[in-house]
Amino acid sequence: MANGNSFFAFLAGIATGAVLLHLARTEKGEEIVDDLKEKGTEAFENGRAAVLNGLDKLEDALSSDKNAD
């Protein structure tokens, strides 16, 4: 039974890949890919900034603990 489910999942993956490939080759698909790249870059930069901000706060907290001793 698991082999049958794996096979259908594999076929679904192939079908999804084929649809995405076809979409990427159209003009509208190029716009969607460009939009996704832009949003992905923006999300990455926002996440990076949040992590750096958190690290700064952690560093400040640790340095204030050392100064309190």
All heavy atoms as TSV, in Angstrom:
chain	resi	resn	atom	element	x	y	z
A	1	MET	N	N	0.819	-1.185	0.000
A	1	MET	CA	C	0.000	0.000	0.000
A	1	MET	C	C	0.866	1.253	0.000
A	1	MET	O	O	0.580	2.208	-0.691
A	1	MET	CB	C	-0.925	-0.017	1.217
A	1	MET	CG	C	-1.959	1.084	1.202
A	1	MET	SD	S	-3.251	0.711	0.051
A	1	MET	CE	C	-4.675	0.820	1.038
A	2	ALA	N	N	1.946	1.230	0.779
A	2	ALA	CA	C	2.819	2.395	0.838
A	2	ALA	C	C	3.489	2.644	-0.506
A	2	ALA	O	O	3.721	3.788	-0.880
A	2	ALA	CB	C	3.865	2.224	1.931
A	3	ASN	N	N	3.789	1.568	-1.225
A	3	ASN	CA	C	4.402	1.736	-2.540
A	3	ASN	C	C	3.449	2.419	-3.508
A	3	ASN	O	O	3.862	3.228	-4.325
A	3	ASN	CB	C	4.843	0.395	-3.110
A	3	ASN	CG	C	6.046	-0.159	-2.364
A	3	ASN	OD1	O	6.774	0.591	-1.734
A	3	ASN	ND2	N	6.233	-1.463	-2.434
A	4	GLY	N	N	2.174	2.112	-3.415
A	4	GLY	CA	C	1.179	2.744	-4.273
A	4	GLY	C	C	1.054	4.221	-3.965
A	4	GLY	O	O	0.969	5.052	-4.878
A	5	ASN	N	N	1.059	4.579	-2.679
A	5	ASN	CA	C	0.978	5.987	-2.295
A	5	ASN	C	C	2.223	6.741	-2.740
A	5	ASN	O	O	2.120	7.887	-3.183
A	5	ASN	CB	C	0.807	6.122	-0.780
A	5	ASN	CG	C	-0.566	5.681	-0.319
A	5	ASN	OD1	O	-1.514	5.638	-1.099
A	5	ASN	ND2	N	-0.667	5.327	0.941
A	6	SER	N	N	3.373	6.112	-2.633
A	6	SER	CA	C	4.615	6.748	-3.069
A	6	SER	C	C	4.592	6.982	-4.569
A	6	SER	O	O	5.042	8.028	-5.046
A	6	SER	CB	C	5.823	5.888	-2.705
A	6	SER	OG	O	5.938	5.749	-1.323
A	7	PHE	N	N	4.072	6.028	-5.297
A	7	PHE	CA	C	3.994	6.166	-6.743
A	7	PHE	C	C	3.078	7.325	-7.137
A	7	PHE	O	O	3.430	8.126	-8.000
A	7	PHE	CB	C	3.493	4.857	-7.372
A	7	PHE	CG	C	3.374	4.921	-8.865
A	7	PHE	CD1	C	4.505	4.968	-9.657
A	7	PHE	CD2	C	2.122	4.958	-9.466
A	7	PHE	CE1	C	4.397	5.034	-11.033
A	7	PHE	CE2	C	2.002	5.027	-10.838
A	7	PHE	CZ	C	3.142	5.071	-11.622
A	8	PHE	N	N	1.928	7.430	-6.489
A	8	PHE	CA	C	1.005	8.528	-6.800
A	8	PHE	C	C	1.575	9.874	-6.365
A	8	PHE	O	O	1.379	10.879	-7.044
A	8	PHE	CB	C	-0.366	8.282	-6.169
A	8	PHE	CG	C	-1.141	7.197	-6.862
A	8	PHE	CD1	C	-1.520	6.058	-6.191
A	8	PHE	CD2	C	-1.474	7.317	-8.208
A	8	PHE	CE1	C	-2.231	5.049	-6.833
A	8	PHE	CE2	C	-2.177	6.318	-8.865
A	8	PHE	CZ	C	-2.555	5.183	-8.175
A	9	ALA	N	N	2.321	9.896	-5.287
A	9	ALA	CA	C	2.983	11.136	-4.862
A	9	ALA	C	C	4.046	11.535	-5.883
A	9	ALA	O	O	4.199	12.712	-6.205
A	9	ALA	CB	C	3.605	10.958	-3.482
A	10	PHE	N	N	4.769	10.546	-6.404
A	10	PHE	CA	C	5.762	10.800	-7.434
A	10	PHE	C	C	5.106	11.359	-8.689
A	10	PHE	O	O	5.583	12.343	-9.276
A	10	PHE	CB	C	6.518	9.507	-7.741
A	10	PHE	CG	C	7.535	9.641	-8.834
A	10	PHE	CD1	C	8.707	10.345	-8.617
A	10	PHE	CD2	C	7.315	9.054	-10.069
A	10	PHE	CE1	C	9.649	10.465	-9.623
A	10	PHE	CE2	C	8.255	9.171	-11.074
A	10	PHE	CZ	C	9.421	9.877	-10.864
A	11	LEU	N	N	3.990	10.768	-9.110
A	11	LEU	CA	C	3.268	11.261	-10.284
A	11	LEU	C	C	2.737	12.677	-10.057
A	11	LEU	O	O	2.779	13.517	-10.959
A	11	LEU	CB	C	2.117	10.323	-10.646
A	11	LEU	CG	C	2.497	8.989	-11.276
A	11	LEU	CD1	C	1.243	8.156	-11.554
A	11	LEU	CD2	C	3.282	9.203	-12.555
A	12	ALA	N	N	2.254	12.939	-8.860
A	12	ALA	CA	C	1.764	14.281	-8.546
A	12	ALA	C	C	2.914	15.287	-8.600
A	12	ALA	O	O	2.740	16.417	-9.077
A	12	ALA	CB	C	1.111	14.302	-7.167
A	13	GLY	N	N	4.090	14.890	-8.149
A	13	GLY	CA	C	5.260	15.755	-8.223
A	13	GLY	C	C	5.667	16.052	-9.649
A	13	GLY	O	O	6.011	17.185	-9.987
A	14	ILE	N	N	5.604	15.031	-10.493
A	14	ILE	CA	C	5.920	15.225	-11.914
A	14	ILE	C	C	4.921	16.187	-12.547
A	14	ILE	O	O	5.297	17.105	-13.283
A	14	ILE	CB	C	5.928	13.876	-12.662
A	14	ILE	CG1	C	7.132	13.049	-12.239
A	14	ILE	CG2	C	5.942	14.086	-14.178
A	14	ILE	CD1	C	7.152	11.655	-12.825
A	15	ALA	N	N	3.644	15.994	-12.270
A	15	ALA	CA	C	2.612	16.853	-12.841
A	15	ALA	C	C	2.783	18.295	-12.363
A	15	ALA	O	O	2.686	19.243	-13.158
A	15	ALA	CB	C	1.230	16.335	-12.472
A	16	THR	N	N	3.066	18.469	-11.095
A	16	THR	CA	C	3.264	19.819	-10.553
A	16	THR	C	C	4.474	20.474	-11.204
A	16	THR	O	O	4.422	21.647	-11.583
A	16	THR	CB	C	3.445	19.760	-9.023
A	16	THR	OG1	O	2.299	19.138	-8.450
A	16	THR	CG2	C	3.642	21.132	-8.430
A	17	GLY	N	N	5.543	19.734	-11.344
A	17	GLY	CA	C	6.743	20.263	-11.987
A	17	GLY	C	C	6.486	20.663	-13.433
A	17	GLY	O	O	6.965	21.698	-13.891
A	18	ALA	N	N	5.730	19.855	-14.146
A	18	ALA	CA	C	5.419	20.157	-15.541
A	18	ALA	C	C	4.577	21.428	-15.647
A	18	ALA	O	O	4.825	22.269	-16.513
A	18	ALA	CB	C	4.695	18.983	-16.179
A	19	VAL	N	N	3.613	21.574	-14.766
A	19	VAL	CA	C	2.768	22.778	-14.776
A	19	VAL	C	C	3.597	24.010	-14.443
A	19	VAL	O	O	3.476	25.055	-15.094
A	19	VAL	CB	C	1.580	22.622	-13.797
A	19	VAL	CG1	C	0.867	23.937	-13.580
A	19	VAL	CG2	C	0.613	21.571	-14.318
A	20	LEU	N	N	4.465	23.908	-13.445
A	20	LEU	CA	C	5.301	25.047	-13.067
A	20	LEU	C	C	6.281	25.406	-14.177
A	20	LEU	O	O	6.537	26.587	-14.429
A	20	LEU	CB	C	6.048	24.751	-11.760
A	20	LEU	CG	C	5.179	24.687	-10.507
A	20	LEU	CD1	C	6.019	24.276	-9.306
A	20	LEU	CD2	C	4.501	26.017	-10.242
A	21	LEU	N	N	6.838	24.411	-14.857
A	21	LEU	CA	C	7.725	24.667	-15.979
A	21	LEU	C	C	6.989	25.384	-17.097
A	21	LEU	O	O	7.489	26.363	-17.656
A	21	LEU	CB	C	8.333	23.362	-16.489
A	21	LEU	CG	C	9.261	23.492	-17.693
A	21	LEU	CD1	C	10.502	24.295	-17.322
A	21	LEU	CD2	C	9.650	22.116	-18.202
A	22	HIS	N	N	5.799	24.912	-17.413
A	22	HIS	CA	C	4.997	25.559	-18.453
A	22	HIS	C	C	4.655	26.987	-18.060
A	22	HIS	O	O	4.741	27.902	-18.883
A	22	HIS	CB	C	3.715	24.753	-18.715
A	22	HIS	CG	C	2.811	25.396	-19.710
A	22	HIS	ND1	N	3.128	25.491	-21.041
A	22	HIS	CD2	C	1.604	26.006	-19.563
A	22	HIS	CE1	C	2.153	26.134	-21.676
A	22	HIS	NE2	N	1.214	26.444	-20.794
A	23	LEU	N	N	4.279	27.185	-16.815
A	23	LEU	CA	C	3.934	28.524	-16.335
A	23	LEU	C	C	5.148	29.444	-16.393
A	23	LEU	O	O	5.036	30.611	-16.791
A	23	LEU	CB	C	3.407	28.454	-14.896
A	23	LEU	CG	C	3.069	29.786	-14.240
A	23	LEU	CD1	C	1.931	30.473	-14.978
A	23	LEU	CD2	C	2.701	29.579	-12.789
A	24	ALA	N	N	6.315	28.945	-16.042
A	24	ALA	CA	C	7.526	29.768	-16.022
A	24	ALA	C	C	7.937	30.219	-17.418
A	24	ALA	O	O	8.620	31.221	-17.570
A	24	ALA	CB	C	8.665	29.002	-15.369
A	25	ARG	N	N	7.524	29.493	-18.434
A	25	ARG	CA	C	7.895	29.838	-19.804
A	25	ARG	C	C	6.947	30.844	-20.445
A	25	ARG	O	O	7.222	31.323	-21.540
A	25	ARG	CB	C	7.961	28.585	-20.657
A	25	ARG	CG	C	9.113	27.697	-20.271
A	25	ARG	CD	C	9.202	26.513	-21.167
A	25	ARG	NE	N	10.390	25.741	-20.827
A	25	ARG	CZ	C	11.062	25.045	-21.694
A	25	ARG	NH1	N	10.666	24.984	-22.937
A	25	ARG	NH2	N	12.130	24.376	-21.317
A	26	THR	N	N	5.857	31.181	-19.805
A	26	THR	CA	C	4.933	32.171	-20.352
A	26	THR	C	C	5.306	33.549	-19.829
A	26	THR	O	O	6.057	33.695	-18.863
A	26	THR	CB	C	3.482	31.852	-19.962
A	26	THR	OG1	O	3.356	31.950	-18.549
A	26	THR	CG2	C	3.060	30.466	-20.424
A	27	GLU	N	N	4.779	34.572	-20.454
A	27	GLU	CA	C	5.060	35.948	-20.025
A	27	GLU	C	C	4.519	36.199	-18.619
A	27	GLU	O	O	5.189	36.787	-17.776
A	27	GLU	CB	C	4.440	36.932	-21.012
A	27	GLU	CG	C	4.803	38.370	-20.744
A	27	GLU	CD	C	4.258	39.314	-21.795
A	27	GLU	OE1	O	4.237	38.947	-22.984
A	27	GLU	OE2	O	3.852	40.419	-21.411
A	28	LYS	N	N	3.321	35.738	-18.371
A	28	LYS	CA	C	2.727	35.886	-17.039
A	28	LYS	C	C	3.533	35.096	-16.015
A	28	LYS	O	O	3.736	35.549	-14.879
A	28	LYS	CB	C	1.266	35.411	-17.064
A	28	LYS	CG	C	0.544	35.531	-15.758
A	28	LYS	CD	C	0.338	36.975	-15.353
A	28	LYS	CE	C	-0.506	37.040	-14.094
A	28	LYS	NZ	N	-0.626	38.390	-13.594
A	29	GLY	N	N	4.016	33.935	-16.407
A	29	GLY	CA	C	4.828	33.119	-15.516
A	29	GLY	C	C	6.122	33.812	-15.140
A	29	GLY	O	O	6.578	33.752	-13.995
A	30	GLU	N	N	6.729	34.509	-16.103
A	30	GLU	CA	C	7.944	35.261	-15.815
A	30	GLU	C	C	7.666	36.368	-14.803
A	30	GLU	O	O	8.487	36.617	-13.922
A	30	GLU	CB	C	8.525	35.838	-17.098
A	30	GLU	CG	C	9.131	34.797	-18.014
A	30	GLU	CD	C	9.657	35.383	-19.307
A	30	GLU	OE1	O	9.694	36.630	-19.431
A	30	GLU	OE2	O	10.026	34.605	-20.188
A	31	GLU	N	N	6.517	37.019	-14.955
A	31	GLU	CA	C	6.140	38.056	-13.991
A	31	GLU	C	C	5.966	37.461	-12.594
A	31	GLU	O	O	6.402	38.046	-11.603
A	31	GLU	CB	C	4.844	38.733	-14.419
A	31	GLU	CG	C	4.948	39.564	-15.666
A	31	GLU	CD	C	3.609	40.105	-16.129
A	31	GLU	OE1	O	2.633	40.037	-15.358
A	31	GLU	OE2	O	3.544	40.584	-17.270
A	32	ILE	N	N	5.344	36.296	-12.529
A	32	ILE	CA	C	5.122	35.637	-11.238
A	32	ILE	C	C	6.460	35.232	-10.622
A	32	ILE	O	O	6.693	35.442	-9.431
A	32	ILE	CB	C	4.196	34.418	-11.410
A	32	ILE	CG1	C	2.778	34.880	-11.754
A	32	ILE	CG2	C	4.185	33.553	-10.156
A	32	ILE	CD1	C	1.833	33.771	-12.152
A	33	VAL	N	N	7.363	34.686	-11.426
A	33	VAL	CA	C	8.678	34.277	-10.922
A	33	VAL	C	C	9.439	35.495	-10.417
A	33	VAL	O	O	10.051	35.464	-9.342
A	33	VAL	CB	C	9.467	33.518	-12.012
A	33	VAL	CG1	C	10.926	33.341	-11.611
A	33	VAL	CG2	C	8.829	32.175	-12.290
A	34	ASP	N	N	9.421	36.580	-11.169
A	34	ASP	CA	C	10.106	37.801	-10.740
A	34	ASP	C	C	9.516	38.340	-9.442
A	34	ASP	O	O	10.243	38.775	-8.550
A	34	ASP	CB	C	10.044	38.871	-11.829
A	34	ASP	CG	C	10.903	38.530	-13.035
A	34	ASP	OD1	O	11.805	37.670	-12.901
A	34	ASP	OD2	O	10.662	39.113	-14.110
A	35	ASP	N	N	8.183	38.301	-9.345
A	35	ASP	CA	C	7.509	38.758	-8.129
A	35	ASP	C	C	7.888	37.886	-6.930
A	35	ASP	O	O	8.153	38.393	-5.844
A	35	ASP	CB	C	5.990	38.747	-8.335
A	35	ASP	CG	C	5.235	39.379	-7.195
A	35	ASP	OD1	O	5.697	40.423	-6.681
A	35	ASP	OD2	O	4.178	38.841	-6.814
A	36	LEU	N	N	7.943	36.574	-7.145
A	36	LEU	CA	C	8.337	35.660	-6.069
A	36	LEU	C	C	9.785	35.891	-5.642
A	36	LEU	O	O	10.097	35.860	-4.451
A	36	LEU	CB	C	8.150	34.210	-6.500
A	36	LEU	CG	C	6.711	33.711	-6.569
A	36	LEU	CD1	C	6.666	32.303	-7.157
A	36	LEU	CD2	C	6.074	33.732	-5.202
A	37	LYS	N	N	10.657	36.152	-6.603
A	37	LYS	CA	C	12.048	36.436	-6.273
A	37	LYS	C	C	12.150	37.700	-5.422
A	37	LYS	O	O	12.890	37.746	-4.445
A	37	LYS	CB	C	12.879	36.608	-7.541
A	37	LYS	CG	C	13.209	35.328	-8.246
A	37	LYS	CD	C	14.036	35.604	-9.483
A	37	LYS	CE	C	14.301	34.358	-10.277
A	37	LYS	NZ	N	15.062	34.636	-11.508
A	38	GLU	N	N	11.403	38.730	-5.832
A	38	GLU	CA	C	11.423	39.996	-5.098
A	38	GLU	C	C	10.896	39.814	-3.675
A	38	GLU	O	O	11.506	40.281	-2.710
A	38	GLU	CB	C	10.583	41.031	-5.839
A	38	GLU	CG	C	10.588	42.401	-5.217
A	38	GLU	CD	C	9.749	43.383	-6.009
A	38	GLU	OE1	O	9.809	43.364	-7.252
A	38	GLU	OE2	O	9.030	44.167	-5.369
A	39	LYS	N	N	9.771	39.122	-3.550
A	39	LYS	CA	C	9.193	38.894	-2.218
A	39	LYS	C	C	10.089	37.998	-1.375
A	39	LYS	O	O	10.212	38.200	-0.164
A	39	LYS	CB	C	7.802	38.284	-2.348
A	39	LYS	CG	C	6.765	39.263	-2.833
A	39	LYS	CD	C	5.397	38.649	-2.925
A	39	LYS	CE	C	4.399	39.678	-3.433
A	39	LYS	NZ	N	3.056	39.133	-3.531
A	40	GLY	N	N	10.720	37.011	-1.997
A	40	GLY	CA	C	11.633	36.132	-1.276
A	40	GLY	C	C	12.842	36.896	-0.759
A	40	GLY	O	O	13.274	36.704	0.382
A	41	THR	N	N	13.387	37.766	-1.591
A	41	THR	CA	C	14.528	38.579	-1.173
A	41	THR	C	C	14.132	39.507	-0.037
A	41	THR	O	O	14.866	39.661	0.945
A	41	THR	CB	C	15.065	39.394	-2.364
A	41	THR	OG1	O	15.459	38.497	-3.397
A	41	THR	CG2	C	16.246	40.262	-1.964
A	42	GLU	N	N	12.956	40.108	-0.154
A	42	GLU	CA	C	12.458	41.006	0.895
A	42	GLU	C	C	12.258	40.245	2.208
A	42	GLU	O	O	12.654	40.717	3.284
A	42	GLU	CB	C	11.140	41.639	0.447
A	42	GLU	CG	C	10.578	42.639	1.416
A	42	GLU	CD	C	9.275	43.234	0.909
A	42	GLU	OE1	O	9.176	43.531	-0.293
A	42	GLU	OE2	O	8.360	43.391	1.730
A	43	ALA	N	N	11.675	39.060	2.136
A	43	ALA	CA	C	11.453	38.260	3.340
A	43	ALA	C	C	12.782	37.841	3.958
A	43	ALA	O	O	12.941	37.858	5.184
A	43	ALA	CB	C	10.609	37.025	3.004
A	44	PHE	N	N	13.752	37.488	3.120
A	44	PHE	CA	C	15.075	37.107	3.616
A	44	PHE	C	C	15.731	38.271	4.337
A	44	PHE	O	O	16.277	38.111	5.434
A	44	PHE	CB	C	15.947	36.631	2.449
A	44	PHE	CG	C	17.363	36.330	2.852
A	44	PHE	CD1	C	17.669	35.157	3.506
A	44	PHE	CD2	C	18.381	37.234	2.580
A	44	PHE	CE1	C	18.974	34.876	3.885
A	44	PHE	CE2	C	19.678	36.963	2.958
A	44	PHE	CZ	C	19.982	35.787	3.611
A	45	GLU	N	N	15.673	39.442	3.738
A	45	GLU	CA	C	16.291	40.624	4.355
A	45	GLU	C	C	15.592	41.000	5.657
A	45	GLU	O	O	16.247	41.377	6.631
A	45	GLU	CB	C	16.295	41.801	3.378
A	45	GLU	CG	C	17.226	41.614	2.199
A	45	GLU	CD	C	18.681	41.430	2.603
A	45	GLU	OE1	O	19.131	42.054	3.586
A	45	GLU	OE2	O	19.375	40.648	1.944
A	46	ASN	N	N	14.272	40.898	5.677
A	46	ASN	CA	C	13.530	41.188	6.915
A	46	ASN	C	C	13.895	40.185	8.012
A	46	ASN	O	O	14.075	40.557	9.173
A	46	ASN	CB	C	12.027	41.169	6.668
A	46	ASN	CG	C	11.557	42.363	5.869
A	46	ASN	OD1	O	12.255	43.358	5.742
A	46	ASN	ND2	N	10.372	42.246	5.297
A	47	GLY	N	N	13.998	38.925	7.653
A	47	GLY	CA	C	14.372	37.902	8.615
A	47	GLY	C	C	15.791	38.092	9.110
A	47	GLY	O	O	16.072	37.960	10.304
A	48	ARG	N	N	16.669	38.448	8.203
A	48	ARG	CA	C	18.068	38.695	8.569
A	48	ARG	C	C	18.157	39.874	9.531
A	48	ARG	O	O	18.871	39.817	10.538
A	48	ARG	CB	C	18.880	38.974	7.312
A	48	ARG	CG	C	20.346	39.150	7.538
A	48	ARG	CD	C	21.074	39.250	6.176
A	48	ARG	NE	N	22.481	39.398	6.384
A	48	ARG	CZ	C	23.127	40.561	6.372
A	48	ARG	NH1	N	22.470	41.671	6.144
A	48	ARG	NH2	N	24.422	40.610	6.573
A	49	ALA	N	N	17.425	40.938	9.244
A	49	ALA	CA	C	17.426	42.113	10.119
A	49	ALA	C	C	16.867	41.756	11.497
A	49	ALA	O	O	17.388	42.219	12.519
A	49	ALA	CB	C	16.616	43.234	9.483
A	50	ALA	N	N	15.833	40.953	11.536
A	50	ALA	CA	C	15.235	40.558	12.818
A	50	ALA	C	C	16.216	39.724	13.638
A	50	ALA	O	O	16.327	39.912	14.855
A	50	ALA	CB	C	13.943	39.782	12.582
A	51	VAL	N	N	16.932	38.820	12.978
A	51	VAL	CA	C	17.913	37.992	13.690
A	51	VAL	C	C	19.048	38.865	14.218
A	51	VAL	O	O	19.472	38.725	15.375
A	51	VAL	CB	C	18.454	36.870	12.770
A	51	VAL	CG1	C	19.676	36.206	13.375
A	51	VAL	CG2	C	17.374	35.844	12.508
A	52	LEU	N	N	19.545	39.772	13.399
A	52	LEU	CA	C	20.628	40.660	13.845
A	52	LEU	C	C	20.174	41.548	14.995
A	52	LEU	O	O	20.930	41.786	15.939
A	52	LEU	CB	C	21.134	41.496	12.671
A	52	LEU	CG	C	21.888	40.717	11.591
A	52	LEU	CD1	C	22.241	41.631	10.435
A	52	LEU	CD2	C	23.130	40.056	12.148
A	53	ASN	N	N	18.938	42.026	14.926
A	53	ASN	CA	C	18.379	42.832	16.012
A	53	ASN	C	C	18.295	42.007	17.297
A	53	ASN	O	O	18.632	42.485	18.380
A	53	ASN	CB	C	17.000	43.370	15.620
A	53	ASN	CG	C	16.466	44.362	16.608
A	53	ASN	OD1	O	17.211	44.980	17.355
A	53	ASN	ND2	N	15.158	44.531	16.618
A	54	GLY	N	N	17.860	40.786	17.176
A	54	GLY	CA	C	17.775	39.900	18.336
A	54	GLY	C	C	19.145	39.612	18.927
A	54	GLY	O	O	19.306	39.569	20.152
A	55	LEU	N	N	20.138	39.425	18.069
A	55	LEU	CA	C	21.499	39.196	18.552
A	55	LEU	C	C	22.043	40.425	19.275
A	55	LEU	O	O	22.742	40.301	20.288
A	55	LEU	CB	C	22.420	38.800	17.396
A	55	LEU	CG	C	22.199	37.411	16.811
A	55	LEU	CD1	C	23.079	37.206	15.581
A	55	LEU	CD2	C	22.466	36.340	17.847
A	56	ASP	N	N	21.725	41.609	18.753
A	56	ASP	CA	C	22.143	42.845	19.426
A	56	ASP	C	C	21.521	42.946	20.812
A	56	ASP	O	O	22.195	43.308	21.784
A	56	ASP	CB	C	21.764	44.073	18.597
A	56	ASP	CG	C	22.626	44.232	17.351
A	56	ASP	OD1	O	23.723	43.624	17.296
A	56	ASP	OD2	O	22.200	44.963	16.440
A	57	LYS	N	N	20.236	42.617	20.914
A	57	LYS	CA	C	19.557	42.664	22.215
A	57	LYS	C	C	20.167	41.649	23.176
A	57	LYS	O	O	20.349	41.937	24.359
A	57	LYS	CB	C	18.061	42.396	22.053
A	57	LYS	CG	C	17.309	43.536	21.426
A	57	LYS	CD	C	15.828	43.217	21.318
A	57	LYS	CE	C	15.064	44.358	20.694
A	57	LYS	NZ	N	13.640	44.072	20.587
A	58	LEU	N	N	20.488	40.471	22.673
A	58	LEU	CA	C	21.102	39.436	23.497
A	58	LEU	C	C	22.476	39.891	23.987
A	58	LEU	O	O	22.816	39.734	25.161
A	58	LEU	CB	C	21.226	38.132	22.703
A	58	LEU	CG	C	21.849	36.944	23.425
A	58	LEU	CD1	C	21.002	36.546	24.623
A	58	LEU	CD2	C	22.006	35.781	22.473
A	59	GLU	N	N	23.239	40.481	23.087
A	59	GLU	CA	C	24.554	40.990	23.460
A	59	GLU	C	C	24.436	42.084	24.521
A	59	GLU	O	O	25.202	42.106	25.491
A	59	GLU	CB	C	25.278	41.525	22.229
A	59	GLU	CG	C	26.685	42.004	22.510
A	59	GLU	CD	C	27.381	42.513	21.261
A	59	GLU	OE1	O	26.726	42.677	20.222
A	59	GLU	OE2	O	28.595	42.754	21.353
A	60	ASP	N	N	23.482	42.986	24.361
A	60	ASP	CA	C	23.252	44.049	25.346
A	60	ASP	C	C	22.866	43.465	26.700
A	60	ASP	O	O	23.337	43.920	27.744
A	60	ASP	CB	C	22.180	45.021	24.868
A	60	ASP	CG	C	22.635	45.870	23.690
A	60	ASP	OD1	O	23.862	45.944	23.448
A	60	ASP	OD2	O	21.758	46.442	23.013
A	61	ALA	N	N	21.996	42.461	26.667
A	61	ALA	CA	C	21.559	41.836	27.925
A	61	ALA	C	C	22.723	41.144	28.631
A	61	ALA	O	O	22.863	41.240	29.841
A	61	ALA	CB	C	20.436	40.841	27.647
A	62	LEU	N	N	23.561	40.461	27.868
A	62	LEU	CA	C	24.708	39.782	28.459
A	62	LEU	C	C	25.727	40.772	28.998
A	62	LEU	O	O	26.300	40.557	30.066
A	62	LEU	CB	C	25.359	38.851	27.443
A	62	LEU	CG	C	24.546	37.615	27.049
A	62	LEU	CD1	C	25.247	36.870	25.926
A	62	LEU	CD2	C	24.332	36.718	28.247
A	63	SER	N	N	25.941	41.867	28.291
A	63	SER	CA	C	26.918	42.851	28.765
A	63	SER	C	C	26.390	43.584	30.004
A	63	SER	O	O	27.159	43.915	30.901
A	63	SER	CB	C	27.277	43.838	27.669
A	63	SER	OG	O	26.174	44.623	27.309
A	64	SER	N	N	25.082	43.808	30.079
A	64	SER	CA	C	24.528	44.454	31.284
A	64	SER	C	C	24.587	43.527	32.471
A	64	SER	O	O	24.767	43.968	33.611
A	64	SER	CB	C	23.102	44.949	31.033
A	64	SER	OG	O	22.226	43.864	30.881
A	65	ASP	N	N	24.462	42.217	32.262
A	65	ASP	CA	C	24.593	41.245	33.354
A	65	ASP	C	C	26.031	41.234	33.885
A	65	ASP	O	O	26.259	41.140	35.074
A	65	ASP	CB	C	24.230	39.837	32.878
A	65	ASP	CG	C	22.714	39.619	32.831
A	65	ASP	OD1	O	21.972	40.464	33.352
A	65	ASP	OD2	O	22.304	38.597	32.245
A	66	LYS	N	N	27.013	41.347	32.997
A	66	LYS	CA	C	28.407	41.373	33.420
A	66	LYS	C	C	28.711	42.648	34.203
A	66	LYS	O	O	29.466	42.631	35.163
A	66	LYS	CB	C	29.334	41.262	32.211
A	66	LYS	CG	C	29.391	39.875	31.634
A	66	LYS	CD	C	30.371	39.805	30.478
A	66	LYS	CE	C	30.396	38.410	29.889
A	66	LYS	NZ	N	31.323	38.330	28.744
A	67	ASN	N	N	28.106	43.764	33.784
A	67	ASN	CA	C	28.334	45.036	34.473
A	67	ASN	C	C	27.669	45.053	35.838
A	67	ASN	O	O	28.119	45.759	36.732
A	67	ASN	CB	C	27.818	46.202	33.624
A	67	ASN	CG	C	28.638	46.408	32.369
A	67	ASN	OD1	O	29.794	46.011	32.298
A	67	ASN	ND2	N	28.045	47.017	31.365
A	68	ALA	N	N	26.587	44.293	35.996
A	68	ALA	CA	C	25.869	44.246	37.278
A	68	ALA	C	C	26.664	43.484	38.322
A	68	ALA	O	O	26.515	43.729	39.525
A	68	ALA	CB	C	24.501	43.615	37.104
A	69	ASP	N	N	27.540	42.569	37.886
A	69	ASP	CA	C	28.331	41.767	38.845
A	69	ASP	C	C	29.455	42.534	39.367
A	69	ASP	O	O	29.951	43.267	39.826
A	69	ASP	CB	C	28.901	40.509	38.169
A	69	ASP	CG	C	27.806	39.504	37.849
A	69	ASP	OD1	O	26.774	39.532	38.519
A	69	ASP	OD2	O	28.007	38.703	36.929
